[in-house]
Amino acid sequence: MSRIGKAPIAIPAGVTVTVSDKNLVTVKGPKGELTQQVDRDITVAQEEGNLLVTRPTEQKKHKALHGLYRSLLNNMVIGVTEGYKTTQELVGVGYRASNTGNVLELTLGFSHQIVFVLPKEITVTTTAEKGKNPVITLESVDKQLVGQIAAKIRGFRKPEPYKGKGIKFAGEVLRRKAGKSAKK
């Protein structure tokens, strides 16, 4: 069996999980509510405070779906209890970020500002301390949504390999190139 798929998902106190007859799993917790449609071949059962995901056969398709849906459901349980957070840094002279509600305004060295409207499920905060790079922090209960929005923001100005200018994730190590060498 799949090592990931066969592991039970512990349901913490304060979290309720309901599985409808059409394999629609709803997870409610202190931070919010998430739903996931599970493939009809995969069975989701709730036993003794745990959530179990099982597959009908050993086919390659069923093995892949088994681990996938177990991971998605686990991410949902973690999301409604703790939430997910991503931090990005803007590296470059004159690069700035500010937000008003869920509207993010970026100045990234282009001739125009970039105005990006975020979904209502995401909360964004921007900080700009003197002597440090501006920081964008995204928080939500949905791991997929946080990752997708963070990737979209990073796509506005990816870090370049020579000076490292651009939008990078906090703690990300960039592979740098040497550039041109001086003539002798």
C-alpha positions as CSV (number, residue, x, y, z in Angstrom):
1,M,0.0,0.0,0.0
2,S,0.9,3.6,-0.4
3,R,2.9,4.8,2.7
4,I,1.2,8.2,2.5
5,G,-2.3,6.9,1.7
6,K,-2.5,4.4,4.4
7,A,-1.6,6.8,7.2
8,P,-4.6,7.9,9.2
9,I,-5.4,11.6,9.5
10,A,-5.9,12.7,13.1
11,I,-8.8,15.0,13.6
12,P,-8.1,17.5,16.4
13,A,-10.6,18.8,18.9
14,G,-12.8,21.6,17.4
15,V,-12.7,20.2,13.9
16,T,-15.7,18.5,12.3
17,V,-15.4,16.4,9.2
18,T,-18.5,15.4,7.2
19,V,-18.5,13.0,4.2
20,S,-21.6,13.2,1.9
21,D,-22.9,10.3,-0.1
22,K,-21.4,11.8,-3.3
23,N,-17.8,11.8,-1.8
24,L,-17.8,15.5,-1.0
25,V,-15.7,16.0,2.1
26,T,-16.3,19.1,4.2
27,V,-13.9,20.1,7.0
28,K,-14.9,22.9,9.5
29,G,-12.6,24.3,12.1
30,P,-11.8,27.4,14.1
31,K,-10.2,29.2,11.2
32,G,-12.7,28.4,8.5
33,E,-14.3,25.7,6.3
34,L,-13.0,23.8,3.2
35,T,-14.6,21.3,0.8
36,Q,-13.0,18.8,-1.5
37,Q,-14.6,16.5,-4.1
38,V,-13.0,13.0,-3.8
39,D,-12.9,10.6,-6.8
40,R,-15.7,8.1,-6.6
41,D,-13.3,5.1,-6.5
42,I,-11.6,6.3,-3.3
43,T,-13.4,5.7,0.0
44,V,-13.2,8.2,2.9
45,A,-14.3,6.9,6.3
46,Q,-14.2,8.4,9.8
47,E,-13.3,6.1,12.7
48,E,-12.3,6.8,16.3
49,G,-11.3,10.4,15.7
50,N,-9.3,9.6,12.6
51,L,-10.0,9.9,8.9
52,L,-9.1,6.9,6.8
53,V,-8.7,6.9,3.0
54,T,-8.8,3.5,1.2
55,R,-8.6,2.4,-2.5
56,P,-10.4,-0.5,-4.1
57,T,-7.5,-2.1,-6.2
58,E,-3.8,-2.0,-6.7
59,Q,-4.1,-0.3,-10.1
60,K,-1.6,2.5,-10.8
61,K,-4.4,5.1,-11.1
62,H,-5.9,4.1,-7.7
63,K,-2.5,4.1,-6.0
64,A,-1.9,7.7,-7.3
65,L,-5.3,8.9,-6.2
66,H,-5.0,7.2,-2.8
67,G,-1.9,9.3,-1.8
68,L,-3.2,12.4,-3.5
69,Y,-6.5,12.6,-1.7
70,R,-5.0,11.6,1.7
71,S,-2.6,14.6,1.3
72,L,-5.3,17.0,0.2
73,L,-7.5,16.0,3.2
74,N,-4.6,16.3,5.6
75,N,-3.8,19.8,4.2
76,M,-7.4,20.8,4.8
77,V,-7.4,19.6,8.4
78,I,-4.1,21.5,9.1
79,G,-5.5,24.6,7.2
80,V,-8.6,24.9,9.3
81,T,-6.7,24.5,12.6
82,E,-3.4,26.4,12.0
83,G,-3.6,28.0,8.6
84,Y,-0.9,28.5,6.0
85,K,1.5,31.4,5.6
86,T,4.0,32.4,2.9
87,T,6.5,35.2,3.0
88,Q,8.1,36.9,0.0
89,E,10.9,39.5,-0.2
90,L,11.3,42.2,-2.8
91,V,15.0,42.6,-3.7
92,G,16.0,45.6,-5.7
93,V,16.5,49.3,-5.6
94,G,13.1,51.1,-5.5
95,Y,11.1,47.9,-5.3
96,R,8.1,48.6,-3.0
97,A,4.9,46.9,-1.9
98,S,1.8,48.2,-0.2
99,N,-1.7,47.0,0.3
100,T,-5.1,48.4,1.0
101,G,-7.4,45.6,2.1
102,N,-7.0,42.8,-0.5
103,V,-5.5,45.0,-3.2
104,L,-1.7,44.7,-3.5
105,E,0.2,47.5,-5.2
106,L,3.8,46.6,-6.4
107,T,6.5,48.9,-7.8
108,L,9.0,46.6,-9.5
109,G,11.0,48.9,-11.8
110,F,8.5,48.9,-14.6
111,S,7.2,52.2,-16.1
112,H,3.9,51.4,-14.3
113,Q,2.7,50.1,-10.9
114,I,1.2,46.6,-10.8
115,V,-2.2,46.4,-9.0
116,F,-3.1,42.9,-8.0
117,V,-6.5,42.1,-6.5
118,L,-6.3,39.1,-4.2
119,P,-9.2,36.6,-3.5
120,K,-11.2,37.3,-0.3
121,E,-10.0,34.1,1.3
122,I,-6.4,35.5,1.5
123,T,-5.2,38.1,4.0
124,V,-2.1,40.1,2.9
125,T,0.2,42.2,5.0
126,T,3.2,44.2,3.7
127,T,6.1,45.6,5.8
128,A,8.8,48.0,4.7
129,E,11.6,48.6,7.3
130,K,14.4,51.0,6.7
131,G,17.6,49.1,5.6
132,K,15.6,45.8,4.9
133,N,13.8,44.5,1.8
134,P,10.0,45.0,1.6
135,V,8.2,41.8,2.7
136,I,4.8,40.5,1.5
137,T,3.0,37.9,3.8
138,L,0.1,35.9,2.6
139,E,-2.1,33.9,5.0
140,S,-5.1,31.6,4.4
141,V,-6.6,28.3,5.3
142,D,-6.3,26.9,1.8
143,K,-2.7,25.7,1.0
144,Q,-3.3,25.4,-2.7
145,L,-4.6,29.0,-3.0
146,V,-1.7,30.5,-1.0
147,G,0.8,28.7,-3.2
148,Q,-0.9,29.7,-6.4
149,I,-1.2,33.4,-5.5
150,A,2.4,33.4,-4.2
151,A,3.6,32.0,-7.5
152,K,1.6,34.5,-9.4
153,I,3.1,37.4,-7.4
154,R,6.6,36.0,-7.9
155,G,5.9,35.8,-11.7
156,F,5.6,39.5,-11.9
157,R,9.4,39.8,-11.5
158,K,11.3,36.6,-11.0
159,P,14.7,36.8,-9.4
160,E,17.5,37.2,-12.0
161,P,20.7,35.2,-11.6
162,Y,23.3,38.0,-11.7
163,K,22.3,40.5,-9.0
164,G,19.4,38.5,-7.5
165,K,16.9,41.3,-8.1
166,G,13.2,40.3,-8.1
167,I,10.6,38.7,-5.9
168,K,11.9,35.7,-3.9
169,F,10.5,33.5,-1.2
170,A,11.9,34.2,2.3
171,G,14.8,31.8,2.9
172,E,15.1,30.9,-0.8
173,V,18.7,30.4,-2.0
174,L,19.2,31.7,-5.5
175,R,21.8,30.2,-7.8
176,R,24.0,33.1,-8.9
177,K,26.1,33.5,-12.0
178,A,29.5,35.3,-12.2
179,G,28.7,37.7,-15.1
180,K,31.2,39.2,-17.4
181,S,34.9,39.0,-16.5
182,A,37.1,42.0,-16.9
183,K,39.4,42.2,-20.0
184,K,43.1,41.8,-19.3
